[in-house]
Every structure is written in structure tokens, then in C-alpha cells.
């Protein structure tokens, strides 16, 4: 995840996932592509969310970007269980980082460390 924040309020959330598709057997990639198409329809219906999937060189690259300043966007994501955070009017950077670290994520770089 990349969390862009101002003060303690997350402004943008970007998640980039890369999946190595080398060695997939017939039909596996099609199943993943179909699931990605379904998620694209869901995310495209939510204002403030961009979702893209690109398949190249035996890899699938999924990019999800969320405008975390838009209360309507956050409500839609919470209602559809697409954002694994507590419901609220904004996303607090410190609580988000704390929750991610508690679930095994590691902060690779922080502008507050500089």
C-alpha cells in the first residue's frame, strides 16, 4: 500500500499487486481475468475509485487507487466491505499504519522518518 496523507488524514490510498502467472495451466488465467473484470465493474461504480488490471510478460498487475478524502467514496467502500478499516468520516494515518503492522505489514518508507 501507498498511503498519501496530510497531517494525520489519509488523502489517497494506492494498492499495487503483481501476480506471477508463470506456470499457470489452461483456464487459470481466464478465471483471474474474469474476477478482475467483475471487480472493475464494482469499483467503476464508485466515484473516487480507479481500478485497472494489466497482463503482460506472464504477470498480472492490479492497481487500485482510492480518493480517501471523499466521504461518499469511503461510505460506498465500507458498505460493500471493500475497505478493511473502521467506518468513519476520514482515514487516520496512524491508526491505519498501526492496524497494517499488527497484521504483519512492514512500513518500508515513511516521509516522517526523513
Secondary structure in CASP SS format (residue, H / E / C, confidence):
PFRMAT SS
TARGET T0000
AUTHOR 0000-0000-0000
METHOD secondary structure of the structure
MODEL  1
X C 1.00
X E 1.00
X E 1.00
X E 1.00
X E 1.00
X E 1.00
X C 1.00
X C 1.00
X E 1.00
X E 1.00
X E 1.00
X E 1.00
X E 1.00
X E 1.00
X E 1.00
X E 1.00
X E 1.00
X E 1.00
X E 1.00
X E 1.00
X C 1.00
X C 1.00
X C 1.00
X C 1.00
X C 1.00
X C 1.00
X C 1.00
X H 1.00
X H 1.00
X H 1.00
X H 1.00
X H 1.00
X H 1.00
X H 1.00
X H 1.00
X H 1.00
X H 1.00
X H 1.00
X H 1.00
X H 1.00
X H 1.00
X H 1.00
X H 1.00
X H 1.00
X C 1.00
X C 1.00
X C 1.00
X C 1.00
X E 1.00
X E 1.00
X E 1.00
X E 1.00
X E 1.00
X E 1.00
X E 1.00
X E 1.00
X C 1.00
X C 1.00
X E 1.00
X E 1.00
X E 1.00
X E 1.00
X E 1.00
X E 1.00
X E 1.00
X E 1.00
X E 1.00
X C 1.00
X C 1.00
X C 1.00
X H 1.00
X H 1.00
X H 1.00
X H 1.00
X H 1.00
X H 1.00
X H 1.00
X H 1.00
X H 1.00
X C 1.00
X C 1.00
X C 1.00
X C 1.00
X C 1.00
X C 1.00
X C 1.00
X C 1.00
X C 1.00
X C 1.00
X C 1.00
X C 1.00
X E 1.00
X H 1.00
X H 1.00
X H 1.00
X H 1.00
X H 1.00
X H 1.00
X H 1.00
X H 1.00
X H 1.00
X H 1.00
X C 1.00
X C 1.00
X C 1.00
X C 1.00
X C 1.00
X C 1.00
X C 1.00
X C 1.00
X H 1.00
X H 1.00
X H 1.00
X C 1.00
END
